[in-house]
Amino acid sequence: MSQQSEGRYRNPDAVLDVWERPSLGQWVGLSIQHLFSMFGSTVLVPILVGLNPGIALFSSGVGTLMYILITKGKIPATWGQVSRSSWSCKV
């Protein structure tokens, strides 16, 4: 069940909700988790399928820059949270 405060819905069961900032310890842990997941998808997979990891890293960087330029930084990376009120199901 979600609660509404300041026009935003908050999930009380979430460890870290989409609107909250992580503490330093959570930030470091999430950064390490992100590092391992990005390494696996951007470096390890190209190596396993016989591609140059440099091409994958370059393509990832170009894709990120294109995303920022096209959206002008206004579209959040968490697509499911864009209009949470229209997605929520009230029972």
Secondary structure, DSSP 8 states (H G I E B T S, - for coil): --EEETTEEE-TT-SS-TTS---HHHHHHHHHHHHHHHHIIIIIHHHHHT--HHHHHHHHHHHHHHHHHHHTT-S-S-GGGTTHHHH----
